[in-house]
């Protein structure tokens, strides 16, 4: 939220997020000229973390925070509206946005490592500020990766993998390297079971909530360690025939993508770096990876012991 003056700020609701969806519904239904908004700055770590999770729209972030904390999040009613905020918030900004009132917001130094481009967003009017006696202003520092936000994203990767596998059980592991800033690159290891399986997984991921922003998806076989980016690059670059194995699609992209042809809309790429099957039109032999024999490994181990290194 960019501060404009003592009473107003830019409400940076990116078009794919739920705040923007609530705003659009109110505008469409004519539910009122104003939309009450409360901004809680700082809370316990689990509650702040839950706020950034890519949850389904109907799943309450406070419920997830309570699950992580193993106890409910105490909520209190705002001073000037019926909205509720975490009781242990450090600072709470209460106010409203006028439906239809937009103002240019940005540029902003974002997690991409670039200054996100300016765009029009709703204006937040502050009507009340409450705070603890000695509030702590909670924030993170962003810039070229890796920064603090990368480690929060890495936790999301590990926490949400089991949920992804509920819908895509063939997925064995995923990795989002720091340089991909979450949505620019996702590496996926799958248990391939039929021709075209890798492409099925690509399209499924592009249809999963905020995973739809994945600009590049690289799919490899389950024996590839996707946490080892060097191994993925080696296997993928050896396994692909670029014209055959690269899939381009058009669709929604992250609002912060400064390279897309249009704001919020552009292309994405899937790379099928799995071993190719005859059922996929590949009739040549597929080579094995060079590997030392058990006997050679044993002899080398003995030599190391003799060298006493």
DOLOPA-426300 format. One record per residue (C-alpha): residue number from 1; residue in three letters; x negated, y negated, z negated. Coordinates in Angstrom, 1 decimal, padded with zeros to 4 digits, m for minus. Example, Ala and Ser with C-alpha at 12.3 -4.5 7.8 and 13.67 -1.06 7.14 Angstrom:
2
+-----+-----+--------+--------+--------+
!   n ! res !      x !      y !      z !
+-----+-----+--------+--------+--------+
!   1 ! ALA ! m012.3 !  004.5 ! m007.8 !
!   2 ! SER ! m013.7 !  001.1 ! m007.1 !
+-----+-----+--------+--------+--------+
This chain:
309
+-----+-----+--------+--------+--------+
!   n ! res !      x !      y !      z !
+-----+-----+--------+--------+--------+
!   1 ! UNK !  000.0 !  000.0 !  000.0 !
!   2 ! UNK ! m001.6 ! m003.2 !  001.2 !
!   3 ! UNK ! m001.0 ! m006.1 ! m001.2 !
!   4 ! UNK !  000.3 ! m009.1 !  000.7 !
!   5 ! UNK !  000.9 ! m011.5 ! m002.3 !
!   6 ! UNK !  002.0 ! m011.4 ! m005.9 !
!   7 ! UNK !  005.4 ! m009.9 ! m005.1 !
!   8 ! UNK !  005.1 ! m007.9 ! m001.9 !
!   9 ! UNK !  003.1 ! m005.0 ! m000.5 !
!  10 ! UNK !  003.1 ! m002.9 !  002.6 !
!  11 ! UNK !  004.9 !  000.5 !  002.1 !
!  12 ! UNK !  002.7 !  002.8 !  004.2 !
!  13 ! UNK !  005.3 !  005.4 !  004.9 !
!  14 ! UNK !  003.9 !  007.4 !  007.9 !
!  15 ! UNK !  006.6 !  008.5 !  010.2 !
!  16 ! UNK !  006.3 !  012.2 !  009.5 !
!  17 ! UNK !  006.5 !  011.9 !  005.7 !
!  18 ! UNK !  009.6 !  012.2 !  003.5 !
!  19 ! UNK !  009.6 !  008.5 !  002.3 !
!  20 ! UNK !  010.0 !  007.5 !  006.0 !
!  21 ! UNK !  012.7 !  010.1 !  006.5 !
!  22 ! UNK !  014.8 !  008.8 !  003.5 !
!  23 ! UNK !  014.3 !  005.3 !  004.9 !
!  24 ! UNK !  015.5 !  006.3 !  008.4 !
!  25 ! UNK !  018.6 !  008.1 !  007.0 !
!  26 ! UNK !  019.6 !  005.0 !  005.0 !
!  27 ! UNK !  019.2 !  002.9 !  008.1 !
!  28 ! UNK !  021.2 !  005.3 !  010.2 !
!  29 ! UNK !  024.1 !  005.8 !  007.7 !
!  30 ! UNK !  024.2 !  002.1 !  006.6 !
!  31 ! UNK !  024.0 !  003.3 !  003.0 !
!  32 ! UNK !  022.8 ! m000.1 !  001.9 !
!  33 ! UNK !  020.7 ! m003.1 !  002.7 !
!  34 ! UNK !  018.1 ! m002.1 !  000.1 !
!  35 ! UNK !  016.4 !  001.1 ! m001.0 !
!  36 ! UNK !  015.2 !  001.3 ! m004.5 !
!  37 ! UNK !  011.6 !  002.4 ! m004.9 !
!  38 ! UNK !  009.3 !  003.1 ! m007.8 !
!  39 ! UNK !  005.5 !  003.6 ! m007.5 !
!  40 ! UNK !  003.8 !  005.4 ! m010.3 !
!  41 ! UNK !  000.0 !  004.8 ! m010.5 !
!  42 ! UNK ! m001.9 !  007.3 ! m012.5 !
!  43 ! UNK ! m000.6 !  010.2 ! m014.5 !
!  44 ! UNK ! m001.9 !  013.5 ! m015.7 !
!  45 ! UNK ! m004.2 !  015.2 ! m013.1 !
!  46 ! UNK ! m001.7 !  018.0 ! m012.2 !
!  47 ! UNK !  001.1 !  015.4 ! m011.5 !
!  48 ! UNK ! m001.2 !  013.2 ! m009.4 !
!  49 ! UNK ! m002.4 !  016.3 ! m007.5 !
!  50 ! UNK !  001.1 !  017.5 ! m006.9 !
!  51 ! UNK !  002.0 !  014.2 ! m005.2 !
!  52 ! UNK ! m000.3 !  015.0 ! m002.2 !
!  53 ! UNK !  000.6 !  018.6 ! m001.7 !
!  54 ! UNK !  002.2 !  019.5 !  001.7 !
!  55 ! UNK !  005.4 !  020.9 !  000.2 !
!  56 ! UNK !  008.7 !  021.7 !  001.9 !
!  57 ! UNK !  011.0 !  018.6 !  001.8 !
!  58 ! UNK !  013.4 !  020.2 ! m000.8 !
!  59 ! UNK !  010.7 !  021.3 ! m003.2 !
!  60 ! UNK !  010.2 !  018.8 ! m006.0 !
!  61 ! UNK !  006.7 !  017.8 ! m006.7 !
!  62 ! UNK !  007.4 !  017.4 ! m010.4 !
!  63 ! UNK !  008.5 !  021.0 ! m010.5 !
!  64 ! UNK !  005.2 !  022.1 ! m008.9 !
!  65 ! UNK !  003.3 !  019.9 ! m011.4 !
!  66 ! UNK !  005.2 !  021.6 ! m014.2 !
!  67 ! UNK !  004.2 !  025.0 ! m012.8 !
!  68 ! UNK !  000.6 !  024.0 ! m012.7 !
!  69 ! UNK !  000.7 !  022.4 ! m016.2 !
!  70 ! UNK !  002.7 !  025.3 ! m017.6 !
!  71 ! UNK !  005.1 !  022.7 ! m019.1 !
!  72 ! UNK !  007.7 !  020.3 ! m017.7 !
!  73 ! UNK !  006.7 !  016.8 ! m016.6 !
!  74 ! UNK !  008.5 !  014.3 ! m018.9 !
!  75 ! UNK !  010.4 !  011.8 ! m016.8 !
!  76 ! UNK !  011.9 !  008.4 ! m017.9 !
!  77 ! UNK !  014.3 !  006.1 ! m016.2 !
!  78 ! UNK !  013.0 !  002.9 ! m014.7 !
!  79 ! UNK !  013.8 ! m000.5 ! m016.2 !
!  80 ! UNK !  015.6 ! m001.9 ! m013.1 !
!  81 ! UNK !  017.0 !  001.1 ! m011.3 !
!  82 ! UNK !  018.2 !  004.7 ! m011.8 !
!  83 ! UNK !  015.0 !  006.1 ! m010.4 !
!  84 ! UNK !  012.8 !  008.2 ! m012.7 !
!  85 ! UNK !  009.0 !  008.2 ! m013.0 !
!  86 ! UNK !  006.5 !  010.3 ! m015.0 !
!  87 ! UNK !  006.6 !  009.1 ! m018.6 !
!  88 ! UNK !  002.8 !  009.2 ! m018.9 !
!  89 ! UNK !  002.2 !  007.1 ! m015.8 !
!  90 ! UNK ! m000.5 !  004.4 ! m016.3 !
!  91 ! UNK !  001.3 !  001.7 ! m014.3 !
!  92 ! UNK !  004.7 !  001.6 ! m012.7 !
!  93 ! UNK !  005.8 ! m000.8 ! m010.0 !
!  94 ! UNK !  009.6 ! m001.1 ! m009.6 !
!  95 ! UNK !  011.2 ! m002.7 ! m006.6 !
!  96 ! UNK !  012.9 ! m002.2 ! m003.3 !
!  97 ! UNK !  012.5 ! m002.2 !  000.5 !
!  98 ! UNK !  014.9 ! m004.1 !  002.7 !
!  99 ! UNK !  016.2 ! m001.8 !  005.5 !
! 100 ! UNK !  014.9 ! m003.2 !  008.8 !
! 101 ! UNK !  012.3 ! m005.5 !  007.3 !
! 102 ! UNK !  008.9 ! m004.6 !  008.7 !
! 103 ! UNK !  005.5 ! m006.2 !  008.5 !
! 104 ! UNK !  002.0 ! m005.5 !  009.9 !
! 105 ! UNK !  000.0 ! m003.4 !  007.5 !
! 106 ! UNK ! m003.7 ! m002.5 !  007.8 !
! 107 ! UNK ! m006.4 ! m001.8 !  008.9 !
! 108 ! UNK ! m007.2 !  000.5 !  006.0 !
! 109 ! UNK ! m010.3 !  002.5 !  005.1 !
! 110 ! UNK ! m008.9 !  006.0 !  005.1 !
! 111 ! UNK ! m010.0 !  009.6 !  004.5 !
! 112 ! UNK ! m010.8 !  010.0 !  008.2 !
! 113 ! UNK ! m014.0 !  007.9 !  007.6 !
! 114 ! UNK ! m012.6 !  005.3 !  010.0 !
! 115 ! UNK ! m010.4 !  002.2 !  009.4 !
! 116 ! UNK ! m006.9 !  003.3 !  010.3 !
! 117 ! UNK ! m005.3 !  001.0 !  012.8 !
! 118 ! UNK ! m002.8 ! m001.6 !  011.7 !
! 119 ! UNK !  000.9 ! m000.9 !  012.3 !
! 120 ! UNK !  004.3 ! m002.1 !  011.2 !
! 121 ! UNK !  005.7 ! m000.7 !  007.9 !
! 122 ! UNK !  008.5 ! m001.5 !  005.5 !
! 123 ! UNK !  007.8 ! m004.3 !  002.9 !
! 124 ! UNK !  007.9 ! m003.4 ! m000.8 !
! 125 ! UNK !  009.3 ! m006.1 ! m003.0 !
! 126 ! UNK !  008.1 ! m005.8 ! m006.6 !
! 127 ! UNK !  010.7 ! m006.7 ! m009.3 !
! 128 ! UNK !  009.2 ! m005.2 ! m012.4 !
! 129 ! UNK !  005.8 ! m003.9 ! m013.6 !
! 130 ! UNK !  005.4 ! m001.8 ! m016.7 !
! 131 ! UNK !  002.2 ! m000.2 ! m018.0 !
! 132 ! UNK !  000.5 !  001.4 ! m020.9 !
! 133 ! UNK ! m001.3 ! m000.8 ! m023.5 !
! 134 ! UNK ! m004.7 ! m000.1 ! m021.9 !
! 135 ! UNK ! m003.9 !  001.3 ! m018.4 !
! 136 ! UNK ! m006.4 !  003.2 ! m016.3 !
! 137 ! UNK ! m006.2 !  002.4 ! m012.6 !
! 138 ! UNK ! m006.5 !  005.8 ! m010.9 !
! 139 ! UNK ! m008.0 !  005.9 ! m007.4 !
! 140 ! UNK ! m010.3 !  007.8 ! m005.1 !
! 141 ! UNK ! m013.1 !  006.6 ! m002.9 !
! 142 ! UNK ! m012.9 !  007.6 !  000.8 !
! 143 ! UNK ! m015.3 !  007.3 !  003.7 !
! 144 ! UNK ! m017.3 !  009.5 !  006.1 !
! 145 ! UNK ! m016.9 !  013.1 !  004.8 !
! 146 ! UNK ! m017.4 !  014.8 !  002.5 !
! 147 ! UNK ! m015.9 !  012.5 ! m000.2 !
! 148 ! UNK ! m013.7 !  013.2 ! m003.2 !
! 149 ! UNK ! m010.6 !  013.9 ! m001.1 !
! 150 ! UNK ! m012.4 !  016.8 !  000.7 !
! 151 ! UNK ! m012.5 !  018.8 ! m002.5 !
! 152 ! UNK ! m008.8 !  018.1 ! m003.2 !
! 153 ! UNK ! m008.1 !  019.3 !  000.3 !
! 154 ! UNK ! m010.2 !  022.4 ! m000.2 !
! 155 ! UNK ! m008.1 !  023.2 ! m003.2 !
! 156 ! UNK ! m005.0 !  022.9 ! m001.1 !
! 157 ! UNK ! m006.5 !  025.3 !  001.4 !
! 158 ! UNK ! m007.0 !  027.9 ! m001.2 !
! 159 ! UNK ! m003.7 !  027.4 ! m003.1 !
! 160 ! UNK ! m001.6 !  027.4 !  000.1 !
! 161 ! UNK ! m003.2 !  030.3 !  001.9 !
! 162 ! UNK ! m001.0 !  032.9 !  000.1 !
! 163 ! UNK !  002.1 !  030.8 !  001.1 !
! 164 ! UNK !  000.9 !  030.7 !  004.7 !
! 165 ! UNK !  000.4 !  034.5 !  004.6 !
! 166 ! UNK !  004.0 !  035.0 !  003.5 !
! 167 ! UNK !  005.0 !  033.8 !  006.9 !
! 168 ! UNK !  001.9 !  034.9 !  008.8 !
! 169 ! UNK !  000.7 !  038.1 !  007.1 !
! 170 ! UNK ! m001.9 !  038.6 !  009.9 !
! 171 ! UNK ! m003.8 !  035.6 !  008.7 !
! 172 ! UNK ! m006.7 !  036.8 !  006.5 !
! 173 ! UNK ! m008.4 !  033.5 !  005.7 !
! 174 ! UNK ! m008.4 !  029.9 !  006.8 !
! 175 ! UNK ! m011.0 !  027.1 !  006.4 !
! 176 ! UNK ! m010.8 !  023.3 !  006.9 !
! 177 ! UNK ! m014.4 !  022.1 !  007.2 !
! 178 ! UNK ! m015.1 !  018.6 !  005.7 !
! 179 ! UNK ! m016.0 !  017.2 !  009.1 !
! 180 ! UNK ! m012.5 !  018.1 !  010.3 !
! 181 ! UNK ! m010.9 !  015.8 !  007.6 !
! 182 ! UNK ! m008.2 !  018.4 !  007.0 !
! 183 ! UNK ! m006.1 !  018.0 !  010.1 !
! 184 ! UNK ! m008.7 !  017.8 !  012.9 !
! 185 ! UNK ! m010.0 !  021.4 !  012.6 !
! 186 ! UNK ! m008.7 !  024.6 !  011.1 !
! 187 ! UNK ! m010.5 !  027.9 !  011.4 !
! 188 ! UNK ! m008.4 !  031.0 !  011.2 !
! 189 ! UNK ! m009.3 !  034.6 !  010.8 !
! 190 ! UNK ! m006.6 !  037.1 !  011.9 !
! 191 ! UNK ! m006.0 !  040.8 !  012.0 !
! 192 ! UNK ! m005.3 !  041.1 !  015.7 !
! 193 ! UNK ! m002.7 !  043.6 !  016.5 !
! 194 ! UNK ! m001.5 !  042.9 !  020.0 !
! 195 ! UNK ! m002.3 !  040.9 !  023.2 !
! 196 ! UNK ! m001.8 !  037.2 !  022.8 !
! 197 ! UNK ! m001.8 !  037.5 !  019.0 !
! 198 ! UNK ! m004.2 !  034.5 !  018.5 !
! 199 ! UNK ! m001.9 !  032.2 !  020.6 !
! 200 ! UNK !  001.1 !  033.3 !  018.5 !
! 201 ! UNK ! m000.7 !  032.3 !  015.4 !
! 202 ! UNK ! m001.8 !  028.9 !  016.9 !
! 203 ! UNK !  001.8 !  028.0 !  017.7 !
! 204 ! UNK !  003.1 !  029.2 !  014.3 !
! 205 ! UNK !  000.6 !  027.0 !  012.5 !
! 206 ! UNK !  001.6 !  024.0 !  014.6 !
! 207 ! UNK !  005.2 !  024.7 !  013.4 !
! 208 ! UNK !  004.3 !  024.8 !  009.7 !
! 209 ! UNK !  005.0 !  021.4 !  007.9 !
! 210 ! UNK !  001.9 !  019.2 !  007.8 !
! 211 ! UNK ! m000.1 !  021.9 !  009.5 !
! 212 ! UNK !  001.5 !  020.6 !  012.7 !
! 213 ! UNK ! m001.2 !  017.9 !  012.7 !
! 214 ! UNK ! m004.0 !  020.4 !  013.3 !
! 215 ! UNK ! m005.7 !  018.9 !  016.3 !
! 216 ! UNK ! m008.0 !  021.9 !  016.9 !
! 217 ! UNK ! m007.3 !  025.5 !  015.8 !
! 218 ! UNK ! m010.0 !  028.1 !  016.3 !
! 219 ! UNK ! m008.8 !  031.7 !  015.9 !
! 220 ! UNK ! m011.3 !  034.5 !  015.3 !
! 221 ! UNK ! m011.2 !  038.2 !  014.3 !
! 222 ! UNK ! m010.9 !  039.2 !  010.7 !
! 223 ! UNK ! m014.5 !  040.3 !  010.4 !
! 224 ! UNK ! m015.7 !  036.7 !  010.9 !
! 225 ! UNK ! m016.3 !  034.7 !  007.7 !
! 226 ! UNK ! m014.4 !  031.4 !  008.4 !
! 227 ! UNK ! m016.0 !  029.8 !  005.3 !
! 228 ! UNK ! m019.3 !  030.1 !  007.1 !
! 229 ! UNK ! m019.0 !  027.5 !  009.9 !
! 230 ! UNK ! m022.3 !  028.5 !  011.4 !
! 231 ! UNK ! m021.0 !  032.1 !  011.9 !
! 232 ! UNK ! m017.7 !  030.8 !  013.4 !
! 233 ! UNK ! m019.6 !  028.6 !  015.9 !
! 234 ! UNK ! m021.9 !  031.4 !  016.9 !
! 235 ! UNK ! m019.1 !  034.0 !  017.3 !
! 236 ! UNK ! m016.6 !  031.6 !  018.9 !
! 237 ! UNK ! m019.0 !  030.1 !  021.5 !
! 238 ! UNK ! m020.1 !  033.6 !  022.5 !
! 239 ! UNK ! m016.6 !  035.0 !  022.7 !
! 240 ! UNK ! m014.8 !  032.4 !  024.8 !
! 241 ! UNK ! m014.3 !  031.8 !  028.5 !
! 242 ! UNK ! m013.2 !  028.2 !  028.2 !
! 243 ! UNK ! m010.7 !  028.1 !  031.0 !
! 244 ! UNK ! m009.1 !  031.3 !  029.9 !
! 245 ! UNK ! m009.2 !  030.9 !  026.1 !
! 246 ! UNK ! m008.4 !  027.3 !  025.5 !
! 247 ! UNK ! m004.7 !  026.3 !  025.0 !
! 248 ! UNK ! m003.5 !  022.7 !  025.2 !
! 249 ! UNK ! m000.2 !  021.6 !  023.8 !
! 250 ! UNK !  001.6 !  018.2 !  023.3 !
! 251 ! UNK !  003.3 !  017.2 !  020.1 !
! 252 ! UNK !  003.2 !  015.1 !  017.0 !
! 253 ! UNK ! m000.2 !  014.1 !  015.7 !
! 254 ! UNK ! m001.2 !  012.4 !  012.5 !
! 255 ! UNK ! m000.5 !  008.6 !  012.3 !
! 256 ! UNK ! m004.1 !  008.0 !  011.5 !
! 257 ! UNK ! m005.4 !  009.6 !  014.7 !
! 258 ! UNK ! m006.9 !  006.7 !  016.5 !
! 259 ! UNK ! m007.8 !  008.7 !  019.7 !
! 260 ! UNK ! m004.2 !  009.9 !  020.6 !
! 261 ! UNK ! m002.7 !  008.6 !  023.7 !
! 262 ! UNK !  000.2 !  007.1 !  021.7 !
! 263 ! UNK !  000.8 !  006.5 !  018.1 !
! 264 ! UNK !  002.0 !  009.7 !  016.4 !
! 265 ! UNK !  002.1 !  011.6 !  019.7 !
! 266 ! UNK ! m000.7 !  013.4 !  021.6 !
! 267 ! UNK ! m002.4 !  016.7 !  022.5 !
! 268 ! UNK ! m003.8 !  019.5 !  020.4 !
! 269 ! UNK ! m006.1 !  022.4 !  021.3 !
! 270 ! UNK ! m006.1 !  026.0 !  020.3 !
! 271 ! UNK ! m009.2 !  028.2 !  020.9 !
! 272 ! UNK ! m008.7 !  032.0 !  021.1 !
! 273 ! UNK ! m012.2 !  033.2 !  020.0 !
! 274 ! UNK ! m011.1 !  036.8 !  019.3 !
! 275 ! UNK ! m012.4 !  039.8 !  021.1 !
! 276 ! UNK ! m010.5 !  040.2 !  024.4 !
! 277 ! UNK ! m008.5 !  043.3 !  025.1 !
! 278 ! UNK ! m007.7 !  045.1 !  028.3 !
! 279 ! UNK ! m004.0 !  044.2 !  027.6 !
! 280 ! UNK ! m005.1 !  040.6 !  027.9 !
! 281 ! UNK ! m006.6 !  041.2 !  031.4 !
! 282 ! UNK ! m010.2 !  041.7 !  030.2 !
! 283 ! UNK ! m011.7 !  044.8 !  031.8 !
! 284 ! UNK ! m015.4 !  044.4 !  031.1 !
! 285 ! UNK ! m017.1 !  046.1 !  028.2 !
! 286 ! UNK ! m017.3 !  044.1 !  024.9 !
! 287 ! UNK ! m020.8 !  044.3 !  023.3 !
! 288 ! UNK ! m021.6 !  045.0 !  019.7 !
! 289 ! UNK ! m023.4 !  042.5 !  017.4 !
! 290 ! UNK ! m027.1 !  043.3 !  016.9 !
! 291 ! UNK ! m027.5 !  044.9 !  013.5 !
! 292 ! UNK ! m030.4 !  046.5 !  011.7 !
! 293 ! UNK ! m030.1 !  050.2 !  011.1 !
! 294 ! UNK ! m029.9 !  051.5 !  007.5 !
! 295 ! UNK ! m033.4 !  053.0 !  007.9 !
! 296 ! UNK ! m035.0 !  049.7 !  009.0 !
! 297 ! UNK ! m033.3 !  047.8 !  006.1 !
! 298 ! UNK ! m034.7 !  050.4 !  003.7 !
! 299 ! UNK ! m038.2 !  050.0 !  005.0 !
! 300 ! UNK ! m038.0 !  046.2 !  004.9 !
! 301 ! UNK ! m036.8 !  046.3 !  001.3 !
! 302 ! UNK ! m039.8 !  048.5 !  000.4 !
! 303 ! UNK ! m042.2 !  046.2 !  002.1 !
! 304 ! UNK ! m040.8 !  043.2 !  000.2 !
! 305 ! UNK ! m041.3 !  045.1 ! m003.1 !
! 306 ! UNK ! m045.0 !  045.9 ! m002.2 !
! 307 ! UNK ! m045.6 !  042.2 ! m001.2 !
! 308 ! UNK ! m044.3 !  041.2 ! m004.7 !
! 309 ! UNK ! m042.7 !  038.1 ! m003.4 !
+-----+-----+--------+--------+--------+
